[in-house]
Amino acid sequence: MFWIIVVFAVLLSALTGYTMVIQGTTLALGRLLVSESAFIRGTGVQDAIIPKMQSIRNIAAMILFVPLFILTTYAYAWYHALWVIIATFFASTAFPIILGMRAGSVRIVSIILSDMEKRRKAYLEFGDELRSNAISDLMNRIKEIPQEDIMKEVKR
């Protein structure tokens, strides 16, 4: 049972870390795509650029902490489950560093752009030229943003 809990916690921390990196990058890009005087400066146009599976990953990461807590409580005790949850969460901040997935990195931005390209093609297939043009414009604007600006916005 111990190794099942360890493997579950490691996988959950990797999933949580990945979702946090994608979320941080989309937030930074969403802010950078909006002009300084815009009313929606807080999150910018983050909703328009979030990858399709990101919401599902966010929900899954949050929900999977419950079975981890239950499994650890069943095998040991509730107070052990608490420290396993805390350790899993702290490990989720280390996983992106270990795996080289920094928020705002070229790799993460390219993942977001490839998802946007898939959506653009899907919009064209369904005959939705307006959305296809809008997402194409956002993609072009993201490609024009210097990498240094993205990294500065992520750290903000």
Phi and psi in radians as a Rosetta constraint file:
Dihedral C 1 N 2 CA 2 C 2 CIRCULARHARMONIC -1.009 0.35
Dihedral N 2 CA 2 C 2 N 3 CIRCULARHARMONIC -0.830 0.35
Dihedral C 2 N 3 CA 3 C 3 CIRCULARHARMONIC -1.222 0.35
Dihedral N 3 CA 3 C 3 N 4 CIRCULARHARMONIC -0.542 0.35
Dihedral C 3 N 4 CA 4 C 4 CIRCULARHARMONIC -1.098 0.35
Dihedral N 4 CA 4 C 4 N 5 CIRCULARHARMONIC -0.763 0.35
Dihedral C 4 N 5 CA 5 C 5 CIRCULARHARMONIC -1.137 0.35
Dihedral N 5 CA 5 C 5 N 6 CIRCULARHARMONIC -0.739 0.35
Dihedral C 5 N 6 CA 6 C 6 CIRCULARHARMONIC -1.105 0.35
Dihedral N 6 CA 6 C 6 N 7 CIRCULARHARMONIC -0.820 0.35
Dihedral C 6 N 7 CA 7 C 7 CIRCULARHARMONIC -1.109 0.35
Dihedral N 7 CA 7 C 7 N 8 CIRCULARHARMONIC -0.755 0.35
Dihedral C 7 N 8 CA 8 C 8 CIRCULARHARMONIC -1.045 0.35
Dihedral N 8 CA 8 C 8 N 9 CIRCULARHARMONIC -0.793 0.35
Dihedral C 8 N 9 CA 9 C 9 CIRCULARHARMONIC -1.144 0.35
Dihedral N 9 CA 9 C 9 N 10 CIRCULARHARMONIC -0.705 0.35
Dihedral C 9 N 10 CA 10 C 10 CIRCULARHARMONIC -1.150 0.35
Dihedral N 10 CA 10 C 10 N 11 CIRCULARHARMONIC -0.799 0.35
Dihedral C 10 N 11 CA 11 C 11 CIRCULARHARMONIC -1.110 0.35
Dihedral N 11 CA 11 C 11 N 12 CIRCULARHARMONIC -0.703 0.35
Dihedral C 11 N 12 CA 12 C 12 CIRCULARHARMONIC -1.162 0.35
Dihedral N 12 CA 12 C 12 N 13 CIRCULARHARMONIC -0.674 0.35
Dihedral C 12 N 13 CA 13 C 13 CIRCULARHARMONIC -1.190 0.35
Dihedral N 13 CA 13 C 13 N 14 CIRCULARHARMONIC -0.608 0.35
Dihedral C 13 N 14 CA 14 C 14 CIRCULARHARMONIC -1.154 0.35
Dihedral N 14 CA 14 C 14 N 15 CIRCULARHARMONIC -0.767 0.35
Dihedral C 14 N 15 CA 15 C 15 CIRCULARHARMONIC -1.095 0.35
Dihedral N 15 CA 15 C 15 N 16 CIRCULARHARMONIC -0.780 0.35
Dihedral C 15 N 16 CA 16 C 16 CIRCULARHARMONIC -1.130 0.35
Dihedral N 16 CA 16 C 16 N 17 CIRCULARHARMONIC -0.738 0.35
Dihedral C 16 N 17 CA 17 C 17 CIRCULARHARMONIC -1.089 0.35
Dihedral N 17 CA 17 C 17 N 18 CIRCULARHARMONIC -0.743 0.35
Dihedral C 17 N 18 CA 18 C 18 CIRCULARHARMONIC -1.103 0.35
Dihedral N 18 CA 18 C 18 N 19 CIRCULARHARMONIC -0.773 0.35
Dihedral C 18 N 19 CA 19 C 19 CIRCULARHARMONIC -1.141 0.35
Dihedral N 19 CA 19 C 19 N 20 CIRCULARHARMONIC -0.617 0.35
Dihedral C 19 N 20 CA 20 C 20 CIRCULARHARMONIC -1.177 0.35
Dihedral N 20 CA 20 C 20 N 21 CIRCULARHARMONIC -0.644 0.35
Dihedral C 20 N 21 CA 21 C 21 CIRCULARHARMONIC -1.165 0.35
Dihedral N 21 CA 21 C 21 N 22 CIRCULARHARMONIC -0.808 0.35
Dihedral C 21 N 22 CA 22 C 22 CIRCULARHARMONIC -1.097 0.35
Dihedral N 22 CA 22 C 22 N 23 CIRCULARHARMONIC -0.757 0.35
Dihedral C 22 N 23 CA 23 C 23 CIRCULARHARMONIC -1.090 0.35
Dihedral N 23 CA 23 C 23 N 24 CIRCULARHARMONIC -0.757 0.35
Dihedral C 23 N 24 CA 24 C 24 CIRCULARHARMONIC -1.112 0.35
Dihedral N 24 CA 24 C 24 N 25 CIRCULARHARMONIC -0.669 0.35
Dihedral C 24 N 25 CA 25 C 25 CIRCULARHARMONIC -1.224 0.35
Dihedral N 25 CA 25 C 25 N 26 CIRCULARHARMONIC -0.761 0.35
Dihedral C 25 N 26 CA 26 C 26 CIRCULARHARMONIC -1.155 0.35
Dihedral N 26 CA 26 C 26 N 27 CIRCULARHARMONIC -0.604 0.35
Dihedral C 26 N 27 CA 27 C 27 CIRCULARHARMONIC -1.126 0.35
Dihedral N 27 CA 27 C 27 N 28 CIRCULARHARMONIC -0.788 0.35
Dihedral C 27 N 28 CA 28 C 28 CIRCULARHARMONIC -1.110 0.35
Dihedral N 28 CA 28 C 28 N 29 CIRCULARHARMONIC -0.797 0.35
Dihedral C 28 N 29 CA 29 C 29 CIRCULARHARMONIC -1.125 0.35
Dihedral N 29 CA 29 C 29 N 30 CIRCULARHARMONIC -0.717 0.35
Dihedral C 29 N 30 CA 30 C 30 CIRCULARHARMONIC -1.056 0.35
Dihedral N 30 CA 30 C 30 N 31 CIRCULARHARMONIC -0.683 0.35
Dihedral C 30 N 31 CA 31 C 31 CIRCULARHARMONIC -1.205 0.35
Dihedral N 31 CA 31 C 31 N 32 CIRCULARHARMONIC -0.701 0.35
Dihedral C 31 N 32 CA 32 C 32 CIRCULARHARMONIC -1.224 0.35
Dihedral N 32 CA 32 C 32 N 33 CIRCULARHARMONIC -0.411 0.35
Dihedral C 32 N 33 CA 33 C 33 CIRCULARHARMONIC -1.394 0.35
Dihedral N 33 CA 33 C 33 N 34 CIRCULARHARMONIC -0.128 0.35
Dihedral C 33 N 34 CA 34 C 34 CIRCULARHARMONIC -1.881 0.35
Dihedral N 34 CA 34 C 34 N 35 CIRCULARHARMONIC 2.444 0.35
Dihedral C 34 N 35 CA 35 C 35 CIRCULARHARMONIC -1.188 0.35
Dihedral N 35 CA 35 C 35 N 36 CIRCULARHARMONIC 2.813 0.35
Dihedral C 35 N 36 CA 36 C 36 CIRCULARHARMONIC -1.042 0.35
Dihedral N 36 CA 36 C 36 N 37 CIRCULARHARMONIC -0.569 0.35
Dihedral C 36 N 37 CA 37 C 37 CIRCULARHARMONIC -1.601 0.35
Dihedral N 37 CA 37 C 37 N 38 CIRCULARHARMONIC 0.084 0.35
Dihedral C 37 N 38 CA 38 C 38 CIRCULARHARMONIC -1.219 0.35
Dihedral N 38 CA 38 C 38 N 39 CIRCULARHARMONIC 2.616 0.35
Dihedral C 38 N 39 CA 39 C 39 CIRCULARHARMONIC -1.229 0.35
Dihedral N 39 CA 39 C 39 N 40 CIRCULARHARMONIC -0.525 0.35
Dihedral C 39 N 40 CA 40 C 40 CIRCULARHARMONIC -1.696 0.35
Dihedral N 40 CA 40 C 40 N 41 CIRCULARHARMONIC 0.611 0.35
Dihedral C 40 N 41 CA 41 C 41 CIRCULARHARMONIC -1.078 0.35
Dihedral N 41 CA 41 C 41 N 42 CIRCULARHARMONIC -0.511 0.35
Dihedral C 41 N 42 CA 42 C 42 CIRCULARHARMONIC -0.901 0.35
Dihedral N 42 CA 42 C 42 N 43 CIRCULARHARMONIC -1.032 0.35
Dihedral C 42 N 43 CA 43 C 43 CIRCULARHARMONIC -1.983 0.35
Dihedral N 43 CA 43 C 43 N 44 CIRCULARHARMONIC -0.133 0.35
Dihedral C 43 N 44 CA 44 C 44 CIRCULARHARMONIC 1.126 0.35
Dihedral N 44 CA 44 C 44 N 45 CIRCULARHARMONIC -2.399 0.35
Dihedral C 44 N 45 CA 45 C 45 CIRCULARHARMONIC -1.827 0.35
Dihedral N 45 CA 45 C 45 N 46 CIRCULARHARMONIC 0.682 0.35
Dihedral C 45 N 46 CA 46 C 46 CIRCULARHARMONIC -0.990 0.35
Dihedral N 46 CA 46 C 46 N 47 CIRCULARHARMONIC -0.704 0.35
Dihedral C 46 N 47 CA 47 C 47 CIRCULARHARMONIC -1.070 0.35
Dihedral N 47 CA 47 C 47 N 48 CIRCULARHARMONIC -0.513 0.35
Dihedral C 47 N 48 CA 48 C 48 CIRCULARHARMONIC -1.346 0.35
Dihedral N 48 CA 48 C 48 N 49 CIRCULARHARMONIC -0.314 0.35
Dihedral C 48 N 49 CA 49 C 49 CIRCULARHARMONIC -2.006 0.35
Dihedral N 49 CA 49 C 49 N 50 CIRCULARHARMONIC -0.014 0.35
Dihedral C 49 N 50 CA 50 C 50 CIRCULARHARMONIC -1.159 0.35
Dihedral N 50 CA 50 C 50 N 51 CIRCULARHARMONIC 2.271 0.35
Dihedral C 50 N 51 CA 51 C 51 CIRCULARHARMONIC -1.011 0.35
Dihedral N 51 CA 51 C 51 N 52 CIRCULARHARMONIC 2.622 0.35
Dihedral C 51 N 52 CA 52 C 52 CIRCULARHARMONIC -0.968 0.35
Dihedral N 52 CA 52 C 52 N 53 CIRCULARHARMONIC -0.738 0.35
Dihedral C 52 N 53 CA 53 C 53 CIRCULARHARMONIC -1.459 0.35
Dihedral N 53 CA 53 C 53 N 54 CIRCULARHARMONIC -0.088 0.35
Dihedral C 53 N 54 CA 54 C 54 CIRCULARHARMONIC -1.080 0.35
Dihedral N 54 CA 54 C 54 N 55 CIRCULARHARMONIC -0.751 0.35
Dihedral C 54 N 55 CA 55 C 55 CIRCULARHARMONIC -1.091 0.35
Dihedral N 55 CA 55 C 55 N 56 CIRCULARHARMONIC -0.708 0.35
Dihedral C 55 N 56 CA 56 C 56 CIRCULARHARMONIC -1.152 0.35
Dihedral N 56 CA 56 C 56 N 57 CIRCULARHARMONIC -0.724 0.35
Dihedral C 56 N 57 CA 57 C 57 CIRCULARHARMONIC -1.113 0.35
Dihedral N 57 CA 57 C 57 N 58 CIRCULARHARMONIC -0.706 0.35
Dihedral C 57 N 58 CA 58 C 58 CIRCULARHARMONIC -1.064 0.35
Dihedral N 58 CA 58 C 58 N 59 CIRCULARHARMONIC -0.828 0.35
Dihedral C 58 N 59 CA 59 C 59 CIRCULARHARMONIC -1.137 0.35
Dihedral N 59 CA 59 C 59 N 60 CIRCULARHARMONIC -0.766 0.35
Dihedral C 59 N 60 CA 60 C 60 CIRCULARHARMONIC -1.074 0.35
Dihedral N 60 CA 60 C 60 N 61 CIRCULARHARMONIC -0.741 0.35
Dihedral C 60 N 61 CA 61 C 61 CIRCULARHARMONIC -1.091 0.35
Dihedral N 61 CA 61 C 61 N 62 CIRCULARHARMONIC -0.719 0.35
Dihedral C 61 N 62 CA 62 C 62 CIRCULARHARMONIC -1.207 0.35
Dihedral N 62 CA 62 C 62 N 63 CIRCULARHARMONIC -0.764 0.35
Dihedral C 62 N 63 CA 63 C 63 CIRCULARHARMONIC -1.199 0.35
Dihedral N 63 CA 63 C 63 N 64 CIRCULARHARMONIC -0.626 0.35
Dihedral C 63 N 64 CA 64 C 64 CIRCULARHARMONIC -1.204 0.35
Dihedral N 64 CA 64 C 64 N 65 CIRCULARHARMONIC -0.239 0.35
Dihedral C 64 N 65 CA 65 C 65 CIRCULARHARMONIC -1.189 0.35
Dihedral N 65 CA 65 C 65 N 66 CIRCULARHARMONIC -0.510 0.35
Dihedral C 65 N 66 CA 66 C 66 CIRCULARHARMONIC -1.158 0.35
Dihedral N 66 CA 66 C 66 N 67 CIRCULARHARMONIC -0.900 0.35
Dihedral C 66 N 67 CA 67 C 67 CIRCULARHARMONIC -1.073 0.35
Dihedral N 67 CA 67 C 67 N 68 CIRCULARHARMONIC -0.574 0.35
Dihedral C 67 N 68 CA 68 C 68 CIRCULARHARMONIC -1.110 0.35
Dihedral N 68 CA 68 C 68 N 69 CIRCULARHARMONIC -0.748 0.35
Dihedral C 68 N 69 CA 69 C 69 CIRCULARHARMONIC -1.101 0.35
Dihedral N 69 CA 69 C 69 N 70 CIRCULARHARMONIC -0.807 0.35
Dihedral C 69 N 70 CA 70 C 70 CIRCULARHARMONIC -1.115 0.35
Dihedral N 70 CA 70 C 70 N 71 CIRCULARHARMONIC -0.787 0.35
Dihedral C 70 N 71 CA 71 C 71 CIRCULARHARMONIC -1.090 0.35
Dihedral N 71 CA 71 C 71 N 72 CIRCULARHARMONIC -0.758 0.35
Dihedral C 71 N 72 CA 72 C 72 CIRCULARHARMONIC -1.209 0.35
Dihedral N 72 CA 72 C 72 N 73 CIRCULARHARMONIC -0.676 0.35
Dihedral C 72 N 73 CA 73 C 73 CIRCULARHARMONIC -1.113 0.35
Dihedral N 73 CA 73 C 73 N 74 CIRCULARHARMONIC -0.737 0.35
Dihedral C 73 N 74 CA 74 C 74 CIRCULARHARMONIC -1.088 0.35
Dihedral N 74 CA 74 C 74 N 75 CIRCULARHARMONIC -0.747 0.35
Dihedral C 74 N 75 CA 75 C 75 CIRCULARHARMONIC -1.365 0.35
Dihedral N 75 CA 75 C 75 N 76 CIRCULARHARMONIC -0.594 0.35
Dihedral C 75 N 76 CA 76 C 76 CIRCULARHARMONIC -2.214 0.35
Dihedral N 76 CA 76 C 76 N 77 CIRCULARHARMONIC -1.655 0.35
Dihedral C 76 N 77 CA 77 C 77 CIRCULARHARMONIC -2.782 0.35
Dihedral N 77 CA 77 C 77 N 78 CIRCULARHARMONIC 2.850 0.35
Dihedral C 77 N 78 CA 78 C 78 CIRCULARHARMONIC -1.096 0.35
Dihedral N 78 CA 78 C 78 N 79 CIRCULARHARMONIC -0.601 0.35
Dihedral C 78 N 79 CA 79 C 79 CIRCULARHARMONIC -1.242 0.35
Dihedral N 79 CA 79 C 79 N 80 CIRCULARHARMONIC -0.488 0.35
Dihedral C 79 N 80 CA 80 C 80 CIRCULARHARMONIC -1.225 0.35
Dihedral N 80 CA 80 C 80 N 81 CIRCULARHARMONIC -0.648 0.35
Dihedral C 80 N 81 CA 81 C 81 CIRCULARHARMONIC -1.087 0.35
Dihedral N 81 CA 81 C 81 N 82 CIRCULARHARMONIC -0.642 0.35
Dihedral C 81 N 82 CA 82 C 82 CIRCULARHARMONIC -1.089 0.35
Dihedral N 82 CA 82 C 82 N 83 CIRCULARHARMONIC -0.823 0.35
Dihedral C 82 N 83 CA 83 C 83 CIRCULARHARMONIC -1.233 0.35
Dihedral N 83 CA 83 C 83 N 84 CIRCULARHARMONIC -0.488 0.35
Dihedral C 83 N 84 CA 84 C 84 CIRCULARHARMONIC -1.158 0.35
Dihedral N 84 CA 84 C 84 N 85 CIRCULARHARMONIC -0.735 0.35
Dihedral C 84 N 85 CA 85 C 85 CIRCULARHARMONIC -1.092 0.35
Dihedral N 85 CA 85 C 85 N 86 CIRCULARHARMONIC -0.800 0.35
Dihedral C 85 N 86 CA 86 C 86 CIRCULARHARMONIC -1.111 0.35
Dihedral N 86 CA 86 C 86 N 87 CIRCULARHARMONIC -0.772 0.35
Dihedral C 86 N 87 CA 87 C 87 CIRCULARHARMONIC -1.114 0.35
Dihedral N 87 CA 87 C 87 N 88 CIRCULARHARMONIC -0.680 0.35
Dihedral C 87 N 88 CA 88 C 88 CIRCULARHARMONIC -1.107 0.35
Dihedral N 88 CA 88 C 88 N 89 CIRCULARHARMONIC -0.756 0.35
Dihedral C 88 N 89 CA 89 C 89 CIRCULARHARMONIC -1.133 0.35
Dihedral N 89 CA 89 C 89 N 90 CIRCULARHARMONIC -0.776 0.35
Dihedral C 89 N 90 CA 90 C 90 CIRCULARHARMONIC -1.143 0.35
Dihedral N 90 CA 90 C 90 N 91 CIRCULARHARMONIC -0.623 0.35
Dihedral C 90 N 91 CA 91 C 91 CIRCULARHARMONIC -1.148 0.35
Dihedral N 91 CA 91 C 91 N 92 CIRCULARHARMONIC -0.508 0.35
Dihedral C 91 N 92 CA 92 C 92 CIRCULARHARMONIC -1.154 0.35
Dihedral N 92 CA 92 C 92 N 93 CIRCULARHARMONIC -0.425 0.35
Dihedral C 92 N 93 CA 93 C 93 CIRCULARHARMONIC -1.404 0.35
Dihedral N 93 CA 93 C 93 N 94 CIRCULARHARMONIC -0.400 0.35
Dihedral C 93 N 94 CA 94 C 94 CIRCULARHARMONIC -1.485 0.35
Dihedral N 94 CA 94 C 94 N 95 CIRCULARHARMONIC -0.541 0.35
Dihedral C 94 N 95 CA 95 C 95 CIRCULARHARMONIC -1.016 0.35
Dihedral N 95 CA 95 C 95 N 96 CIRCULARHARMONIC -0.787 0.35
Dihedral C 95 N 96 CA 96 C 96 CIRCULARHARMONIC -1.043 0.35
Dihedral N 96 CA 96 C 96 N 97 CIRCULARHARMONIC -0.611 0.35
Dihedral C 96 N 97 CA 97 C 97 CIRCULARHARMONIC -1.197 0.35
Dihedral N 97 CA 97 C 97 N 98 CIRCULARHARMONIC -0.783 0.35
Dihedral C 97 N 98 CA 98 C 98 CIRCULARHARMONIC -1.109 0.35
Dihedral N 98 CA 98 C 98 N 99 CIRCULARHARMONIC -0.737 0.35
Dihedral C 98 N 99 CA 99 C 99 CIRCULARHARMONIC -1.523 0.35
Dihedral N 99 CA 99 C 99 N 100 CIRCULARHARMONIC 0.041 0.35
Dihedral C 99 N 100 CA 100 C 100 CIRCULARHARMONIC 1.239 0.35
Dihedral N 100 CA 100 C 100 N 101 CIRCULARHARMONIC 0.576 0.35
Dihedral C 100 N 101 CA 101 C 101 CIRCULARHARMONIC -1.938 0.35
Dihedral N 101 CA 101 C 101 N 102 CIRCULARHARMONIC 1.415 0.35
Dihedral C 101 N 102 CA 102 C 102 CIRCULARHARMONIC -1.479 0.35
Dihedral N 102 CA 102 C 102 N 103 CIRCULARHARMONIC 2.450 0.35
Dihedral C 102 N 103 CA 103 C 103 CIRCULARHARMONIC -1.060 0.35
Dihedral N 103 CA 103 C 103 N 104 CIRCULARHARMONIC 2.314 0.35
Dihedral C 103 N 104 CA 104 C 104 CIRCULARHARMONIC 1.541 0.35
Dihedral N 104 CA 104 C 104 N 105 CIRCULARHARMONIC -0.042 0.35
Dihedral C 104 N 105 CA 105 C 105 CIRCULARHARMONIC -1.206 0.35
Dihedral N 105 CA 105 C 105 N 106 CIRCULARHARMONIC 2.824 0.35
Dihedral C 105 N 106 CA 106 C 106 CIRCULARHARMONIC -1.015 0.35
Dihedral N 106 CA 106 C 106 N 107 CIRCULARHARMONIC -0.693 0.35
Dihedral C 106 N 107 CA 107 C 107 CIRCULARHARMONIC -1.068 0.35
Dihedral N 107 CA 107 C 107 N 108 CIRCULARHARMONIC -0.796 0.35
Dihedral C 107 N 108 CA 108 C 108 CIRCULARHARMONIC -1.226 0.35
Dihedral N 108 CA 108 C 108 N 109 CIRCULARHARMONIC -0.699 0.35
Dihedral C 108 N 109 CA 109 C 109 CIRCULARHARMONIC -1.093 0.35
Dihedral N 109 CA 109 C 109 N 110 CIRCULARHARMONIC -0.684 0.35
Dihedral C 109 N 110 CA 110 C 110 CIRCULARHARMONIC -1.174 0.35
Dihedral N 110 CA 110 C 110 N 111 CIRCULARHARMONIC -0.580 0.35
Dihedral C 110 N 111 CA 111 C 111 CIRCULARHARMONIC -1.095 0.35
Dihedral N 111 CA 111 C 111 N 112 CIRCULARHARMONIC -0.765 0.35
Dihedral C 111 N 112 CA 112 C 112 CIRCULARHARMONIC -1.143 0.35
Dihedral N 112 CA 112 C 112 N 113 CIRCULARHARMONIC -0.763 0.35
Dihedral C 112 N 113 CA 113 C 113 CIRCULARHARMONIC -1.126 0.35
Dihedral N 113 CA 113 C 113 N 114 CIRCULARHARMONIC -0.658 0.35
Dihedral C 113 N 114 CA 114 C 114 CIRCULARHARMONIC -1.172 0.35
Dihedral N 114 CA 114 C 114 N 115 CIRCULARHARMONIC -0.632 0.35
Dihedral C 114 N 115 CA 115 C 115 CIRCULARHARMONIC -1.164 0.35
Dihedral N 115 CA 115 C 115 N 116 CIRCULARHARMONIC -0.698 0.35
Dihedral C 115 N 116 CA 116 C 116 CIRCULARHARMONIC -1.116 0.35
Dihedral N 116 CA 116 C 116 N 117 CIRCULARHARMONIC -0.645 0.35
Dihedral C 116 N 117 CA 117 C 117 CIRCULARHARMONIC -1.133 0.35
Dihedral N 117 CA 117 C 117 N 118 CIRCULARHARMONIC -0.701 0.35
Dihedral C 117 N 118 CA 118 C 118 CIRCULARHARMONIC -1.074 0.35
Dihedral N 118 CA 118 C 118 N 119 CIRCULARHARMONIC -0.736 0.35
Dihedral C 118 N 119 CA 119 C 119 CIRCULARHARMONIC -1.159 0.35
Dihedral N 119 CA 119 C 119 N 120 CIRCULARHARMONIC -0.658 0.35
Dihedral C 119 N 120 CA 120 C 120 CIRCULARHARMONIC -1.073 0.35
Dihedral N 120 CA 120 C 120 N 121 CIRCULARHARMONIC -0.770 0.35
Dihedral C 120 N 121 CA 121 C 121 CIRCULARHARMONIC -1.130 0.35
Dihedral N 121 CA 121 C 121 N 122 CIRCULARHARMONIC -0.682 0.35
Dihedral C 121 N 122 CA 122 C 122 CIRCULARHARMONIC -1.129 0.35
Dihedral N 122 CA 122 C 122 N 123 CIRCULARHARMONIC -0.699 0.35
Dihedral C 122 N 123 CA 123 C 123 CIRCULARHARMONIC -1.090 0.35
Dihedral N 123 CA 123 C 123 N 124 CIRCULARHARMONIC -0.712 0.35
Dihedral C 123 N 124 CA 124 C 124 CIRCULARHARMONIC -1.125 0.35
Dihedral N 124 CA 124 C 124 N 125 CIRCULARHARMONIC -0.714 0.35
Dihedral C 124 N 125 CA 125 C 125 CIRCULARHARMONIC -1.088 0.35
Dihedral N 125 CA 125 C 125 N 126 CIRCULARHARMONIC -0.619 0.35
Dihedral C 125 N 126 CA 126 C 126 CIRCULARHARMONIC -1.504 0.35
Dihedral N 126 CA 126 C 126 N 127 CIRCULARHARMONIC 0.024 0.35
Dihedral C 126 N 127 CA 127 C 127 CIRCULARHARMONIC 1.366 0.35
Dihedral N 127 CA 127 C 127 N 128 CIRCULARHARMONIC 0.310 0.35
Dihedral C 127 N 128 CA 128 C 128 CIRCULARHARMONIC -1.648 0.35
Dihedral N 128 CA 128 C 128 N 129 CIRCULARHARMONIC 1.423 0.35
Dihedral C 128 N 129 CA 129 C 129 CIRCULARHARMONIC -1.200 0.35
Dihedral N 129 CA 129 C 129 N 130 CIRCULARHARMONIC -0.574 0.35
Dihedral C 129 N 130 CA 130 C 130 CIRCULARHARMONIC -1.098 0.35
Dihedral N 130 CA 130 C 130 N 131 CIRCULARHARMONIC -0.873 0.35
Dihedral C 130 N 131 CA 131 C 131 CIRCULARHARMONIC -1.160 0.35
Dihedral N 131 CA 131 C 131 N 132 CIRCULARHARMONIC -0.651 0.35
Dihedral C 131 N 132 CA 132 C 132 CIRCULARHARMONIC -1.073 0.35
Dihedral N 132 CA 132 C 132 N 133 CIRCULARHARMONIC -0.762 0.35
Dihedral C 132 N 133 CA 133 C 133 CIRCULARHARMONIC -1.172 0.35
Dihedral N 133 CA 133 C 133 N 134 CIRCULARHARMONIC -0.668 0.35
Dihedral C 133 N 134 CA 134 C 134 CIRCULARHARMONIC -1.136 0.35
Dihedral N 134 CA 134 C 134 N 135 CIRCULARHARMONIC -0.799 0.35
Dihedral C 134 N 135 CA 135 C 135 CIRCULARHARMONIC -1.237 0.35
Dihedral N 135 CA 135 C 135 N 136 CIRCULARHARMONIC -0.552 0.35
Dihedral C 135 N 136 CA 136 C 136 CIRCULARHARMONIC -1.133 0.35
Dihedral N 136 CA 136 C 136 N 137 CIRCULARHARMONIC -0.701 0.35
Dihedral C 136 N 137 CA 137 C 137 CIRCULARHARMONIC -1.106 0.35
Dihedral N 137 CA 137 C 137 N 138 CIRCULARHARMONIC -0.769 0.35
Dihedral C 137 N 138 CA 138 C 138 CIRCULARHARMONIC -1.078 0.35
Dihedral N 138 CA 138 C 138 N 139 CIRCULARHARMONIC -0.715 0.35
Dihedral C 138 N 139 CA 139 C 139 CIRCULARHARMONIC -1.079 0.35
Dihedral N 139 CA 139 C 139 N 140 CIRCULARHARMONIC -0.776 0.35
Dihedral C 139 N 140 CA 140 C 140 CIRCULARHARMONIC -1.111 0.35
Dihedral N 140 CA 140 C 140 N 141 CIRCULARHARMONIC -0.687 0.35
Dihedral C 140 N 141 CA 141 C 141 CIRCULARHARMONIC -1.180 0.35
Dihedral N 141 CA 141 C 141 N 142 CIRCULARHARMONIC -0.641 0.35
Dihedral C 141 N 142 CA 142 C 142 CIRCULARHARMONIC -1.135 0.35
Dihedral N 142 CA 142 C 142 N 143 CIRCULARHARMONIC -0.726 0.35
Dihedral C 142 N 143 CA 143 C 143 CIRCULARHARMONIC -1.114 0.35
Dihedral N 143 CA 143 C 143 N 144 CIRCULARHARMONIC -0.457 0.35
Dihedral C 143 N 144 CA 144 C 144 CIRCULARHARMONIC -1.444 0.35
Dihedral N 144 CA 144 C 144 N 145 CIRCULARHARMONIC -0.255 0.35
Dihedral C 144 N 145 CA 145 C 145 CIRCULARHARMONIC -1.295 0.35
Dihedral N 145 CA 145 C 145 N 146 CIRCULARHARMONIC 2.199 0.35
Dihedral C 145 N 146 CA 146 C 146 CIRCULARHARMONIC -1.111 0.35
Dihedral N 146 CA 146 C 146 N 147 CIRCULARHARMONIC 2.524 0.35
Dihedral C 146 N 147 CA 147 C 147 CIRCULARHARMONIC -1.042 0.35
Dihedral N 147 CA 147 C 147 N 148 CIRCULARHARMONIC -0.607 0.35
Dihedral C 147 N 148 CA 148 C 148 CIRCULARHARMONIC -1.100 0.35
Dihedral N 148 CA 148 C 148 N 149 CIRCULARHARMONIC -0.680 0.35
Dihedral C 148 N 149 CA 149 C 149 CIRCULARHARMONIC -1.146 0.35
Dihedral N 149 CA 149 C 149 N 150 CIRCULARHARMONIC -0.680 0.35
Dihedral C 149 N 150 CA 150 C 150 CIRCULARHARMONIC -1.107 0.35
Dihedral N 150 CA 150 C 150 N 151 CIRCULARHARMONIC -0.800 0.35
Dihedral C 150 N 151 CA 151 C 151 CIRCULARHARMONIC -1.130 0.35
Dihedral N 151 CA 151 C 151 N 152 CIRCULARHARMONIC -0.648 0.35
Dihedral C 151 N 152 CA 152 C 152 CIRCULARHARMONIC -1.128 0.35
Dihedral N 152 CA 152 C 152 N 153 CIRCULARHARMONIC -0.727 0.35
Dihedral C 152 N 153 CA 153 C 153 CIRCULARHARMONIC -1.197 0.35
Dihedral N 153 CA 153 C 153 N 154 CIRCULARHARMONIC -0.605 0.35
Dihedral C 153 N 154 CA 154 C 154 CIRCULARHARMONIC -1.101 0.35
Dihedral N 154 CA 154 C 154 N 155 CIRCULARHARMONIC -0.709 0.35
Dihedral C 154 N 155 CA 155 C 155 CIRCULARHARMONIC -1.315 0.35
Dihedral N 155 CA 155 C 155 N 156 CIRCULARHARMONIC -0.262 0.35
